[in-house]
């Protein structure tokens, strides 16, 4: 058992030494390219500080779909901002993998390029509504409580009495010779 432990330890150390340079070389894409690309729904934005202003502005950025290969084929946008930082924005970008390229106006050099994935918009499903277990109780007044036959008869008698009293009052009022 003692002879395999040093061998195993040296294999693991060698594997770690081989992986470390690969991890360091991969690094973040923003640092290597000079641009930072982000998405928010179907909106893609790019920021950079690599371009300085001249009389023609900071530069241009282009958003390429997976089928496009050069700057001129993409959706182009002017960089805006200050010498400390510039940005561009594209709205209504279709889902898929896109590449953003930034070219500065001062020297015509490429500030960077970076790929970004735009996800499909999630469709919101409405929350189910709760339905009454016995349905809506329709009928007279749409009441949800059943008051019974006696209550309905008493209410009908009151309405009928009110109608008769109104007719009697109006008829009596229309004849001025009676007291």
VOKE-294196 format. One record per residue: x, y, z of N, C-alpha, C in turn; residue number from 1. Coordinates in Angstrom, 2 decimals. Layout:
N
{nu = X; nv = Y; nw = Z; cau = X; cav = Y; caw = Z; cu = X; cv = Y; cw = Z; pos = NUM}
...
This chain:
179
{nu = 0.81; nv = -1.19; nw = 0.00; cau = 0.00; cav = 0.00; caw = 0.00; cu = 0.85; cv = 1.25; cw = 0.00; pos = 1}
{nu = 2.00; nv = 1.20; nw = 0.66; cau = 2.87; cav = 2.36; caw = 0.75; cu = 3.48; cv = 2.71; cw = -0.60; pos = 2}
{nu = 3.66; nv = 1.75; nw = -1.48; cau = 4.29; cav = 2.02; caw = -2.77; cu = 3.33; cv = 2.68; cw = -3.74; pos = 3}
{nu = 2.02; nv = 2.47; nw = -3.60; cau = 1.06; cav = 3.08; caw = -4.52; cu = 0.73; cv = 4.51; cw = -4.13; pos = 4}
{nu = 0.85; nv = 4.87; nw = -2.87; cau = 0.52; cav = 6.23; caw = -2.45; cu = 1.44; cv = 7.27; cw = -3.08; pos = 5}
{nu = 2.74; nv = 7.14; nw = -3.10; cau = 3.58; cav = 8.14; caw = -3.77; cu = 3.31; cv = 8.21; cw = -5.26; pos = 6}
{nu = 3.03; nv = 7.05; nw = -5.87; cau = 2.73; cav = 7.03; caw = -7.30; cu = 1.42; cv = 7.78; cw = -7.58; pos = 7}
{nu = 0.40; nv = 7.53; nw = -6.75; cau = -0.88; cav = 8.21; caw = -6.91; cu = -0.72; cv = 9.71; cw = -6.67; pos = 8}
{nu = 0.05; nv = 10.09; nw = -5.64; cau = 0.28; cav = 11.49; caw = -5.34; cu = 1.00; cv = 12.19; cw = -6.49; pos = 9}
{nu = 1.95; nv = 11.57; nw = -7.10; cau = 2.68; cav = 12.19; caw = -8.20; cu = 1.81; cv = 12.30; cw = -9.44; pos = 10}
{nu = 0.91; nv = 11.33; nw = -9.65; cau = -0.02; cav = 11.42; caw = -10.80; cu = -0.99; cv = 12.57; cw = -10.61; pos = 11}
{nu = -1.52; nv = 12.73; nw = -9.40; cau = -2.46; cav = 13.82; caw = -9.13; cu = -1.77; cv = 15.17; cw = -9.25; pos = 12}
{nu = -0.55; nv = 15.26; nw = -8.76; cau = 0.20; cav = 16.52; caw = -8.85; cu = 0.48; cv = 16.86; cw = -10.31; pos = 13}
{nu = 0.82; nv = 15.86; nw = -11.10; cau = 1.07; cav = 16.08; caw = -12.53; cu = -0.19; cv = 16.50; cw = -13.27; pos = 14}
{nu = -1.33; nv = 15.90; nw = -12.92; cau = -2.60; cav = 16.27; caw = -13.57; cu = -2.99; cv = 17.69; cw = -13.21; pos = 15}
{nu = -2.81; nv = 18.07; nw = -11.94; cau = -3.14; cav = 19.43; caw = -11.53; cu = -2.24; cv = 20.44; cw = -12.21; pos = 16}
{nu = -0.98; nv = 20.10; nw = -12.36; cau = -0.04; cav = 21.00; caw = -13.03; cu = -0.38; cv = 21.15; cw = -14.50; pos = 17}
{nu = -0.94; nv = 20.12; nw = -15.11; cau = -1.31; cav = 20.19; caw = -16.53; cu = -2.60; cv = 20.99; cw = -16.72; pos = 18}
{nu = -3.53; nv = 20.93; nw = -15.76; cau = -4.82; cav = 21.62; caw = -15.89; cu = -4.70; cv = 23.10; cw = -15.54; pos = 19}
{nu = -3.84; nv = 23.47; nw = -14.61; cau = -3.73; cav = 24.85; caw = -14.16; cu = -3.41; cv = 25.82; cw = -15.29; pos = 20}
{nu = -2.44; nv = 25.57; nw = -16.17; cau = -2.20; cav = 26.52; caw = -17.26; cu = -3.40; cv = 26.65; cw = -18.19; pos = 21}
{nu = -4.14; nv = 25.56; nw = -18.39; cau = -5.32; cav = 25.64; caw = -19.26; cu = -6.38; cv = 26.53; cw = -18.63; pos = 22}
{nu = -6.59; nv = 26.42; nw = -17.33; cau = -7.58; cav = 27.25; caw = -16.65; cu = -7.17; cv = 28.71; cw = -16.66; pos = 23}
{nu = -5.89; nv = 28.97; nw = -16.46; cau = -5.43; cav = 30.36; caw = -16.47; cu = -5.51; cv = 30.96; cw = -17.87; pos = 24}
{nu = -5.23; nv = 30.15; nw = -18.89; cau = -5.28; cav = 30.65; caw = -20.26; cu = -6.71; cv = 30.93; cw = -20.70; pos = 25}
{nu = -7.67; nv = 30.14; nw = -20.19; cau = -9.06; cav = 30.33; caw = -20.61; cu = -9.56; cv = 31.67; cw = -20.12; pos = 26}
{nu = -9.35; nv = 32.01; nw = -18.84; cau = -9.69; cav = 33.32; caw = -18.27; cu = -11.02; cv = 33.87; cw = -18.72; pos = 27}
{nu = -11.46; nv = 35.00; nw = -18.21; cau = -12.70; cav = 35.62; caw = -18.66; cu = -12.54; cv = 36.23; cw = -20.04; pos = 28}
{nu = -13.58; nv = 36.08; nw = -20.86; cau = -13.52; cav = 36.59; caw = -22.23; cu = -13.48; cv = 38.11; cw = -22.28; pos = 29}
{nu = -14.07; nv = 38.77; nw = -21.25; cau = -14.09; cav = 40.22; caw = -21.26; cu = -12.68; cv = 40.79; cw = -21.13; pos = 30}
{nu = -11.87; nv = 40.16; nw = -20.27; cau = -10.55; cav = 40.71; caw = -20.03; cu = -9.67; cv = 40.55; cw = -21.27; pos = 31}
{nu = -9.83; nv = 39.45; nw = -21.99; cau = -9.00; cav = 39.20; caw = -23.15; cu = -9.43; cv = 40.05; cw = -24.33; pos = 32}
{nu = -10.72; nv = 40.34; nw = -24.46; cau = -11.20; cav = 41.01; caw = -25.66; cu = -11.34; cv = 42.52; cw = -25.52; pos = 33}
{nu = -11.37; nv = 43.06; nw = -24.33; cau = -11.52; cav = 44.49; caw = -24.15; cu = -12.96; cv = 44.96; cw = -24.18; pos = 34}
{nu = -13.91; nv = 44.04; nw = -24.27; cau = -15.32; cav = 44.40; caw = -24.26; cu = -16.05; cv = 43.51; cw = -23.26; pos = 35}
{nu = -17.20; nv = 43.96; nw = -22.83; cau = -18.06; cav = 43.18; caw = -21.95; cu = -19.46; cv = 43.16; cw = -22.56; pos = 36}
{nu = -19.99; nv = 41.97; nw = -22.77; cau = -21.31; cav = 41.82; caw = -23.40; cu = -22.26; cv = 41.19; cw = -22.39; pos = 37}
{nu = -23.49; nv = 41.72; nw = -22.33; cau = -24.49; cav = 41.15; caw = -21.43; cu = -25.85; cv = 41.13; cw = -22.12; pos = 38}
{nu = -26.74; nv = 40.29; nw = -21.59; cau = -28.10; cav = 40.19; caw = -22.13; cu = -29.10; cv = 40.39; cw = -21.01; pos = 39}
{nu = -30.26; nv = 40.91; nw = -21.39; cau = -31.39; cav = 41.04; caw = -20.49; cu = -32.63; cv = 40.78; cw = -21.34; pos = 40}
{nu = -33.12; nv = 39.56; nw = -21.29; cau = -34.23; cav = 39.19; caw = -22.17; cu = -33.76; cv = 39.17; cw = -23.61; pos = 41}
{nu = -34.41; nv = 39.96; nw = -24.46; cau = -34.02; cav = 40.02; caw = -25.87; cu = -33.18; cv = 41.26; cw = -26.18; pos = 42}
{nu = -32.58; nv = 41.84; nw = -25.14; cau = -31.73; cav = 43.02; caw = -25.32; cu = -30.28; cv = 42.63; cw = -25.07; pos = 43}
{nu = -29.40; nv = 43.01; nw = -25.97; cau = -27.97; cav = 42.75; caw = -25.84; cu = -27.27; cv = 44.09; cw = -25.71; pos = 44}
{nu = -26.34; nv = 44.20; nw = -24.79; cau = -25.57; cav = 45.44; caw = -24.62; cu = -24.09; cv = 45.10; cw = -24.55; pos = 45}
{nu = -23.27; nv = 46.05; nw = -25.01; cau = -21.82; cav = 45.91; caw = -24.97; cu = -21.24; cv = 47.16; cw = -24.34; pos = 46}
{nu = -20.23; nv = 46.99; nw = -23.50; cau = -19.52; cav = 48.12; caw = -22.91; cu = -18.03; cv = 47.91; cw = -23.11; pos = 47}
{nu = -17.31; nv = 49.01; nw = -23.27; cau = -15.86; cav = 48.97; caw = -23.44; cu = -15.28; cv = 50.31; cw = -23.01; pos = 48}
{nu = -13.99; nv = 50.31; nw = -22.77; cau = -13.29; cav = 51.56; caw = -22.51; cu = -12.08; cv = 51.65; cw = -23.45; pos = 49}
{nu = -12.08; nv = 50.82; nw = -24.49; cau = -10.94; cav = 50.74; caw = -25.40; cu = -10.93; cv = 51.83; cw = -26.45; pos = 50}
{nu = -12.07; nv = 52.45; nw = -26.74; cau = -12.15; cav = 53.44; caw = -27.81; cu = -12.14; cv = 54.85; cw = -27.23; pos = 51}
{nu = -11.33; nv = 55.71; nw = -27.79; cau = -11.36; cav = 57.12; caw = -27.40; cu = -11.98; cv = 57.92; cw = -28.52; pos = 52}
{nu = -12.49; nv = 59.06; nw = -28.19; cau = -13.24; cav = 59.86; caw = -29.16; cu = -12.33; cv = 60.60; cw = -30.12; pos = 53}
{nu = -12.80; nv = 60.72; nw = -31.36; cau = -12.22; cav = 61.66; caw = -32.31; cu = -13.39; cv = 62.43; cw = -32.90; pos = 54}
{nu = -13.19; nv = 63.17; nw = -33.96; cau = -14.27; cav = 63.98; caw = -34.53; cu = -15.44; cv = 63.14; cw = -35.03; pos = 55}
{nu = -15.22; nv = 61.87; nw = -35.27; cau = -16.28; cav = 61.00; caw = -35.80; cu = -16.93; cv = 60.13; cw = -34.73; pos = 56}
{nu = -16.69; nv = 60.40; nw = -33.47; cau = -17.28; cav = 59.60; caw = -32.40; cu = -16.32; cv = 58.54; cw = -31.90; pos = 57}
{nu = -16.82; nv = 57.61; nw = -31.10; cau = -15.98; cav = 56.59; caw = -30.47; cu = -15.72; cv = 55.40; cw = -31.38; pos = 58}
{nu = -16.77; nv = 54.90; nw = -32.00; cau = -16.63; cav = 53.71; caw = -32.84; cu = -17.99; cv = 53.09; cw = -33.09; pos = 59}
{nu = -17.96; nv = 51.87; nw = -33.61; cau = -19.21; cav = 51.15; caw = -33.91; cu = -19.09; cv = 49.74; cw = -33.37; pos = 60}
{nu = -20.26; nv = 49.19; nw = -33.07; cau = -20.35; cav = 47.80; caw = -32.64; cu = -21.31; cv = 47.08; cw = -33.58; pos = 61}
{nu = -21.06; nv = 45.81; nw = -33.81; cau = -21.88; cav = 45.03; caw = -34.71; cu = -22.30; cv = 43.74; cw = -34.02; pos = 62}
{nu = -23.57; nv = 43.39; nw = -34.16; cau = -24.14; cav = 42.17; caw = -33.59; cu = -24.36; cv = 41.19; cw = -34.73; pos = 63}
{nu = -23.62; nv = 40.09; nw = -34.74; cau = -23.70; cav = 39.10; caw = -35.80; cu = -24.45; cv = 37.86; cw = -35.32; pos = 64}
{nu = -25.28; nv = 37.30; nw = -36.19; cau = -25.93; cav = 36.03; caw = -35.90; cu = -24.96; cv = 34.91; cw = -36.23; pos = 65}
{nu = -25.34; nv = 33.68; nw = -35.95; cau = -24.43; cav = 32.56; caw = -36.17; cu = -24.10; cv = 32.38; cw = -37.64; pos = 66}
{nu = -24.94; nv = 32.83; nw = -38.56; cau = -24.69; cav = 32.66; caw = -39.98; cu = -23.87; cv = 33.79; cw = -40.60; pos = 67}
{nu = -23.57; nv = 34.82; nw = -39.84; cau = -22.82; cav = 35.96; caw = -40.38; cu = -21.36; cv = 35.86; cw = -39.95; pos = 68}
{nu = -20.46; nv = 36.35; nw = -40.83; cau = -19.04; cav = 36.16; caw = -40.54; cu = -18.23; cv = 37.44; cw = -40.41; pos = 69}
{nu = -18.72; nv = 38.57; nw = -40.93; cau = -17.91; cav = 39.78; caw = -40.80; cu = -18.72; cv = 40.96; cw = -40.26; pos = 70}
{nu = -18.02; nv = 42.00; nw = -39.86; cau = -18.59; cav = 43.16; caw = -39.19; cu = -19.73; cv = 43.79; cw = -39.99; pos = 71}
{nu = -19.56; nv = 43.92; nw = -41.30; cau = -20.54; cav = 44.62; caw = -42.14; cu = -21.87; cv = 43.88; cw = -42.23; pos = 72}
{nu = -21.89; nv = 42.59; nw = -42.00; cau = -23.12; cav = 41.82; caw = -42.12; cu = -24.03; cv = 41.96; cw = -40.90; pos = 73}
{nu = -23.53; nv = 42.38; nw = -39.76; cau = -24.30; cav = 42.42; caw = -38.53; cu = -25.14; cv = 43.68; cw = -38.37; pos = 74}
{nu = -25.93; nv = 43.69; nw = -37.31; cau = -26.70; cav = 44.89; caw = -36.94; cu = -25.75; cv = 45.84; cw = -36.25; pos = 75}
{nu = -25.53; nv = 47.00; nw = -36.84; cau = -24.53; cav = 47.92; caw = -36.32; cu = -25.16; cv = 49.01; cw = -35.46; pos = 76}
{nu = -24.39; nv = 49.45; nw = -34.46; cau = -24.83; cav = 50.53; caw = -33.57; cu = -23.61; cv = 51.37; cw = -33.21; pos = 77}
{nu = -23.83; nv = 52.67; nw = -33.09; cau = -22.75; cav = 53.58; caw = -32.69; cu = -22.50; cv = 53.45; cw = -31.20; pos = 78}
{nu = -21.22; nv = 53.53; nw = -30.83; cau = -20.86; cav = 53.57; caw = -29.41; cu = -21.14; cv = 54.97; cw = -28.88; pos = 79}
{nu = -21.66; nv = 55.05; nw = -27.68; cau = -21.89; cav = 56.34; caw = -27.05; cu = -21.36; cv = 56.29; cw = -25.63; pos = 80}
{nu = -21.06; nv = 57.45; nw = -25.09; cau = -20.56; cav = 57.50; caw = -23.72; cu = -19.49; cv = 58.55; cw = -23.58; pos = 81}
{nu = -18.46; nv = 58.22; nw = -22.79; cau = -17.34; cav = 59.12; caw = -22.55; cu = -16.04; cv = 58.39; cw = -22.86; pos = 82}
{nu = -14.91; nv = 59.10; nw = -22.76; cau = -13.61; cav = 58.45; caw = -22.97; cu = -13.35; cv = 57.37; cw = -21.91; pos = 83}
{nu = -14.02; nv = 57.46; nw = -20.77; cau = -13.84; cav = 56.46; caw = -19.72; cu = -14.62; cv = 55.17; cw = -20.01; pos = 84}
{nu = -15.69; nv = 55.25; nw = -20.77; cau = -16.48; cav = 54.06; caw = -21.07; cu = -17.52; cv = 54.33; cw = -22.14; pos = 85}
{nu = -17.68; nv = 53.37; nw = -23.05; cau = -18.63; cav = 53.50; caw = -24.14; cu = -19.54; cv = 52.27; cw = -24.13; pos = 86}
{nu = -20.72; nv = 52.44; nw = -24.76; cau = -21.65; cav = 51.32; caw = -24.80; cu = -22.53; cv = 51.40; cw = -26.05; pos = 87}
{nu = -23.11; nv = 50.27; nw = -26.38; cau = -24.08; cav = 50.16; caw = -27.47; cu = -25.13; cv = 49.15; cw = -27.04; pos = 88}
{nu = -26.30; nv = 49.22; nw = -27.66; cau = -27.44; cav = 48.40; caw = -27.24; cu = -28.24; cv = 47.97; cw = -28.45; pos = 89}
{nu = -28.70; nv = 46.72; nw = -28.44; cau = -29.59; cav = 46.19; caw = -29.49; cu = -30.82; cv = 45.62; cw = -28.80; pos = 90}
{nu = -32.00; nv = 45.98; nw = -29.29; cau = -33.26; cav = 45.46; caw = -28.75; cu = -33.85; cv = 44.44; cw = -29.72; pos = 91}
{nu = -34.78; nv = 43.66; nw = -29.22; cau = -35.51; cav = 42.66; caw = -30.01; cu = -34.56; cv = 41.72; cw = -30.74; pos = 92}
{nu = -33.59; nv = 41.19; nw = -30.03; cau = -32.63; cav = 40.26; caw = -30.60; cu = -33.24; cv = 38.86; cw = -30.54; pos = 93}
{nu = -33.16; nv = 38.13; nw = -31.64; cau = -33.74; cav = 36.80; caw = -31.69; cu = -32.91; cv = 35.83; cw = -30.85; pos = 94}
{nu = -33.53; nv = 34.79; nw = -30.32; cau = -32.80; cav = 33.82; caw = -29.51; cu = -31.73; cv = 33.11; cw = -30.33; pos = 95}
{nu = -30.64; nv = 32.73; nw = -29.68; cau = -29.56; cav = 32.01; caw = -30.33; cu = -28.21; cv = 32.56; cw = -29.91; pos = 96}
{nu = -27.17; nv = 32.07; nw = -30.58; cau = -25.81; cav = 32.51; caw = -30.30; cu = -25.44; cv = 33.65; cw = -31.23; pos = 97}
{nu = -24.94; nv = 34.73; nw = -30.67; cau = -24.56; cav = 35.92; caw = -31.43; cu = -23.13; cv = 36.29; cw = -31.09; pos = 98}
{nu = -22.48; nv = 37.03; nw = -31.98; cau = -21.14; cav = 37.54; caw = -31.73; cu = -21.18; cv = 39.05; cw = -31.82; pos = 99}
{nu = -20.55; nv = 39.72; nw = -30.86; cau = -20.47; cav = 41.17; caw = -30.84; cu = -19.03; cv = 41.56; cw = -31.17; pos = 100}
{nu = -18.88; nv = 42.47; nw = -32.13; cau = -17.56; cav = 42.98; caw = -32.51; cu = -17.58; cv = 44.49; cw = -32.35; pos = 101}
{nu = -16.52; nv = 45.06; nw = -31.74; cau = -16.41; cav = 46.50; caw = -31.56; cu = -15.17; cv = 46.98; cw = -32.31; pos = 102}
{nu = -15.34; nv = 48.02; nw = -33.14; cau = -14.24; cav = 48.63; caw = -33.87; cu = -14.19; cv = 50.11; cw = -33.50; pos = 103}
{nu = -13.01; nv = 50.59; nw = -33.13; cau = -12.82; cav = 51.99; caw = -32.72; cu = -12.62; cv = 52.87; cw = -33.95; pos = 104}
{nu = -13.14; nv = 54.10; nw = -33.90; cau = -12.99; cav = 55.05; caw = -35.01; cu = -11.59; cv = 55.64; cw = -35.10; pos = 105}
{nu = -10.92; nv = 55.86; nw = -33.96; cau = -9.64; cav = 56.56; caw = -33.96; cu = -8.61; cv = 55.84; cw = -34.83; pos = 106}
{nu = -8.43; nv = 54.54; nw = -34.62; cau = -7.40; cav = 53.83; caw = -35.37; cu = -7.96; cv = 52.70; cw = -36.23; pos = 107}
{nu = -9.26; nv = 52.49; nw = -36.19; cau = -9.88; cav = 51.43; caw = -36.99; cu = -9.58; cv = 50.03; cw = -36.48; pos = 108}
{nu = -9.00; nv = 49.95; nw = -35.29; cau = -8.64; cav = 48.65; caw = -34.72; cu = -9.84; cv = 48.02; cw = -34.04; pos = 109}
{nu = -9.83; nv = 46.71; nw = -33.99; cau = -10.88; cav = 45.98; caw = -33.31; cu = -10.60; cv = 46.01; cw = -31.81; pos = 110}
{nu = -11.57; nv = 46.50; nw = -31.05; cau = -11.43; cav = 46.56; caw = -29.59; cu = -11.66; cv = 45.20; cw = -28.98; pos = 111}
{nu = -12.43; nv = 44.37; nw = -29.64; cau = -12.69; cav = 43.02; caw = -29.14; cu = -13.89; cv = 42.40; cw = -29.80; pos = 112}
{nu = -14.03; nv = 41.11; nw = -29.56; cau = -15.19; cav = 40.35; caw = -30.02; cu = -15.53; cv = 39.33; cw = -28.96; pos = 113}
{nu = -16.82; nv = 39.07; nw = -28.81; cau = -17.27; cav = 38.13; caw = -27.79; cu = -18.58; cv = 37.51; cw = -28.22; pos = 114}
{nu = -18.76; nv = 36.23; nw = -27.91; cau = -20.01; cav = 35.54; caw = -28.20; cu = -20.95; cv = 35.65; cw = -27.00; pos = 115}
{nu = -22.23; nv = 35.66; nw = -27.30; cau = -23.25; cav = 35.74; caw = -26.26; cu = -24.44; cv = 34.89; cw = -26.69; pos = 116}
{nu = -25.10; nv = 34.29; nw = -25.72; cau = -26.29; cav = 33.47; caw = -26.00; cu = -27.52; cv = 34.22; cw = -25.50; pos = 117}
{nu = -28.46; nv = 34.43; nw = -26.41; cau = -29.74; cav = 35.06; caw = -26.06; cu = -30.76; cv = 33.95; cw = -25.91; pos = 118}
{nu = -31.36; nv = 33.87; nw = -24.74; cau = -32.34; cav = 32.83; caw = -24.46; cu = -33.70; cv = 33.22; cw = -25.01; pos = 119}
{nu = -34.50; nv = 32.21; nw = -25.30; cau = -35.88; cav = 32.46; caw = -25.74; cu = -36.67; cv = 33.04; cw = -24.58; pos = 120}
{nu = -37.56; nv = 33.96; nw = -24.89; cau = -38.38; cav = 34.58; caw = -23.86; cu = -39.30; cv = 33.53; cw = -23.26; pos = 121}
{nu = -39.38; nv = 33.54; nw = -21.94; cau = -40.26; cav = 32.58; caw = -21.29; cu = -41.70; cv = 33.09; cw = -21.38; pos = 122}
{nu = -42.59; nv = 32.18; nw = -21.67; cau = -44.01; cav = 32.55; caw = -21.74; cu = -44.60; cv = 32.34; cw = -20.36; pos = 123}
{nu = -45.26; nv = 33.35; nw = -19.89; cau = -45.87; cav = 33.28; caw = -18.57; cu = -47.24; cv = 32.63; cw = -18.69; pos = 124}
{nu = -47.46; nv = 31.65; nw = -17.87; cau = -48.77; cav = 31.01; caw = -17.85; cu = -49.56; cv = 31.63; cw = -16.70; pos = 125}
{nu = -50.80; nv = 32.01; nw = -16.98; cau = -51.58; cav = 32.62; caw = -15.91; cu = -51.87; cv = 31.61; cw = -14.80; pos = 126}
{nu = -51.93; nv = 32.10; nw = -13.59; cau = -52.24; cav = 31.25; caw = -12.45; cu = -53.69; cv = 30.80; cw = -12.53; pos = 127}
{nu = -53.95; nv = 29.55; nw = -12.20; cau = -55.34; cav = 29.08; caw = -12.28; cu = -56.19; cv = 29.80; cw = -11.24; pos = 128}
{nu = -57.42; nv = 30.05; nw = -11.62; cau = -58.34; cav = 30.70; caw = -10.70; cu = -59.17; cv = 29.64; cw = -9.98; pos = 129}
{nu = -59.57; nv = 29.95; nw = -8.78; cau = -60.35; cav = 29.02; caw = -7.99; cu = -61.81; cv = 29.18; cw = -8.35; pos = 130}
{nu = -62.46; nv = 28.08; nw = -8.65; cau = -63.89; cav = 28.10; caw = -8.99; cu = -64.70; cv = 27.66; cw = -7.78; pos = 131}
{nu = -65.89; nv = 28.22; nw = -7.62; cau = -66.75; cav = 27.76; caw = -6.53; cu = -67.08; cv = 26.28; cw = -6.69; pos = 132}
{nu = -67.16; nv = 25.58; nw = -5.58; cau = -67.39; cav = 24.14; caw = -5.66; cu = -68.78; cv = 23.81; cw = -6.19; pos = 133}
{nu = -69.79; nv = 24.65; nw = -5.91; cau = -71.15; cav = 24.37; caw = -6.39; cu = -71.54; cv = 25.31; cw = -7.51; pos = 134}
{nu = -70.62; nv = 26.10; nw = -8.00; cau = -70.96; cav = 27.05; caw = -9.04; cu = -71.59; cv = 28.29; cw = -8.44; pos = 135}
{nu = -71.98; nv = 29.20; nw = -9.27; cau = -72.60; cav = 30.44; caw = -8.82; cu = -74.08; cv = 30.18; cw = -8.63; pos = 136}
{nu = -74.59; nv = 30.62; nw = -7.51; cau = -76.02; cav = 30.43; caw = -7.27; cu = -76.78; cv = 31.59; cw = -7.89; pos = 137}
{nu = -77.46; nv = 31.31; nw = -8.95; cau = -78.21; cav = 32.33; caw = -9.65; cu = -79.61; cv = 32.45; cw = -9.08; pos = 138}
{nu = -80.46; nv = 33.13; nw = -9.78; cau = -81.84; cav = 33.27; caw = -9.34; cu = -82.11; cv = 34.68; cw = -8.89; pos = 139}
{nu = -82.99; nv = 34.81; nw = -7.92; cau = -83.42; cav = 36.11; caw = -7.45; cu = -82.28; cv = 36.82; cw = -6.73; pos = 140}
{nu = -81.75; nv = 37.84; nw = -7.34; cau = -80.72; cav = 38.64; caw = -6.70; cu = -79.35; cv = 38.03; cw = -6.74; pos = 141}
{nu = -79.19; nv = 36.83; nw = -7.17; cau = -77.88; cav = 36.20; caw = -7.24; cu = -77.28; cv = 35.97; cw = -5.87; pos = 142}
{nu = -78.11; nv = 35.79; nw = -4.85; cau = -77.61; cav = 35.61; caw = -3.50; cu = -76.95; cv = 34.26; cw = -3.36; pos = 143}
{nu = -75.97; nv = 34.20; nw = -2.48; cau = -75.29; cav = 32.93; caw = -2.25; cu = -75.84; cv = 32.22; cw = -1.02; pos = 144}
{nu = -76.75; nv = 32.88; nw = -0.32; cau = -77.36; cav = 32.25; caw = 0.85; cu = -78.85; cv = 32.06; cw = 0.56; pos = 145}
{nu = -79.36; nv = 30.89; nw = 0.89; cau = -80.76; cav = 30.59; caw = 0.66; cu = -81.55; cv = 31.02; cw = 1.90; pos = 146}
{nu = -82.46; nv = 32.00; nw = 1.73; cau = -83.21; cav = 32.52; caw = 2.86; cu = -84.52; cv = 31.78; cw = 3.10; pos = 147}
{nu = -84.92; nv = 30.93; nw = 2.22; cau = -86.12; cav = 30.13; caw = 2.44; cu = -87.37; cv = 30.77; cw = 1.85; pos = 148}
{nu = -88.43; nv = 29.97; nw = 1.79; cau = -89.68; cav = 30.40; caw = 1.18; cu = -90.38; cv = 31.47; cw = 2.01; pos = 149}
{nu = -90.37; nv = 31.36; nw = 3.31; cau = -91.04; cav = 32.33; caw = 4.17; cu = -90.43; cv = 33.73; cw = 4.00; pos = 150}
{nu = -89.13; nv = 33.82; nw = 3.91; cau = -88.48; cav = 35.12; caw = 3.73; cu = -88.84; cv = 35.72; cw = 2.38; pos = 151}
{nu = -88.85; nv = 34.91; nw = 1.32; cau = -89.22; cav = 35.40; caw = 0.00; cu = -90.68; cv = 35.86; cw = -0.04; pos = 152}
{nu = -91.57; nv = 35.12; nw = 0.64; cau = -92.98; cav = 35.50; caw = 0.67; cu = -93.16; cv = 36.82; cw = 1.43; pos = 153}
{nu = -92.45; nv = 37.00; nw = 2.53; cau = -92.55; cav = 38.24; caw = 3.30; cu = -92.03; cv = 39.42; cw = 2.48; pos = 154}
{nu = -90.92; nv = 39.23; nw = 1.76; cau = -90.37; cav = 40.28; caw = 0.91; cu = -91.32; cv = 40.63; cw = -0.22; pos = 155}
{nu = -91.95; nv = 39.61; nw = -0.82; cau = -92.93; cav = 39.85; caw = -1.88; cu = -94.14; cv = 40.62; cw = -1.37; pos = 156}
{nu = -94.58; nv = 40.29; nw = -0.12; cau = -95.72; cav = 40.99; caw = 0.48; cu = -95.39; cv = 42.45; cw = 0.72; pos = 157}
{nu = -94.19; nv = 42.75; nw = 1.17; cau = -93.78; cav = 44.14; caw = 1.39; cu = -93.74; cv = 44.92; cw = 0.08; pos = 158}
{nu = -93.20; nv = 44.30; nw = -0.97; cau = -93.14; cav = 44.98; caw = -2.26; cu = -94.55; cv = 45.23; cw = -2.79; pos = 159}
{nu = -95.40; nv = 44.24; nw = -2.66; cau = -96.78; cav = 44.39; caw = -3.11; cu = -97.51; cv = 45.49; cw = -2.34; pos = 160}
{nu = -97.32; nv = 45.55; nw = -1.03; cau = -97.93; cav = 46.60; caw = -0.20; cu = -97.43; cv = 47.97; cw = -0.63; pos = 161}
{nu = -96.14; nv = 48.07; nw = -0.92; cau = -95.57; cav = 49.34; caw = -1.38; cu = -96.16; cv = 49.78; cw = -2.70; pos = 162}
{nu = -96.38; nv = 48.85; nw = -3.61; cau = -96.97; cav = 49.19; caw = -4.92; cu = -98.42; cv = 49.66; cw = -4.72; pos = 163}
{nu = -99.20; nv = 48.96; nw = -3.91; cau = -100.59; cav = 49.35; caw = -3.67; cu = -100.68; cv = 50.71; cw = -2.99; pos = 164}
{nu = -99.79; nv = 50.99; nw = -2.03; cau = -99.81; cav = 52.28; caw = -1.34; cu = -99.45; cv = 53.39; cw = -2.31; pos = 165}
{nu = -98.53; nv = 53.15; nw = -3.23; cau = -98.14; cav = 54.16; caw = -4.21; cu = -99.30; cv = 54.46; cw = -5.14; pos = 166}
{nu = -99.97; nv = 53.43; nw = -5.61; cau = -101.12; cav = 53.63; caw = -6.50; cu = -102.23; cv = 54.39; cw = -5.78; pos = 167}
{nu = -102.52; nv = 54.04; nw = -4.57; cau = -103.58; cav = 54.72; caw = -3.81; cu = -103.23; cv = 56.19; cw = -3.60; pos = 168}
{nu = -101.95; nv = 56.49; nw = -3.24; cau = -101.54; cav = 57.86; caw = -3.01; cu = -101.62; cv = 58.69; cw = -4.29; pos = 169}
{nu = -101.11; nv = 58.16; nw = -5.40; cau = -101.14; cav = 58.92; caw = -6.66; cu = -102.56; cv = 59.12; cw = -7.16; pos = 170}
{nu = -103.42; nv = 58.15; nw = -6.97; cau = -104.80; cav = 58.28; caw = -7.42; cu = -105.53; cv = 59.31; cw = -6.57; pos = 171}
{nu = -105.28; nv = 59.31; nw = -5.29; cau = -105.94; cav = 60.24; caw = -4.40; cu = -105.46; cv = 61.66; cw = -4.67; pos = 172}
{nu = -104.19; nv = 61.82; nw = -5.00; cau = -103.60; cav = 63.14; caw = -5.25; cu = -104.14; cv = 63.75; cw = -6.55; pos = 173}
{nu = -104.44; nv = 62.95; nw = -7.51; cau = -104.88; cav = 63.48; caw = -8.81; cu = -106.29; cv = 64.06; cw = -8.73; pos = 174}
{nu = -107.08; nv = 63.83; nw = -7.69; cau = -108.41; cav = 64.39; caw = -7.54; cu = -108.38; cv = 65.46; cw = -6.48; pos = 175}
{nu = -108.39; nv = 66.75; nw = -6.86; cau = -108.21; cav = 67.84; caw = -5.90; cu = -109.42; cv = 68.05; cw = -5.00; pos = 176}
{nu = -110.63; nv = 67.56; nw = -5.32; cau = -111.80; cav = 67.85; caw = -4.52; cu = -111.93; cv = 66.97; cw = -3.31; pos = 177}
{nu = -111.09; nv = 65.95; nw = -3.17; cau = -111.16; cav = 65.07; caw = -2.00; cu = -110.13; cv = 65.46; cw = -0.97; pos = 178}
{nu = -110.47; nv = 65.21; nw = 0.27; cau = -109.52; cav = 65.45; caw = 1.35; cu = -108.88; cv = 64.21; cw = 1.78; pos = 179}
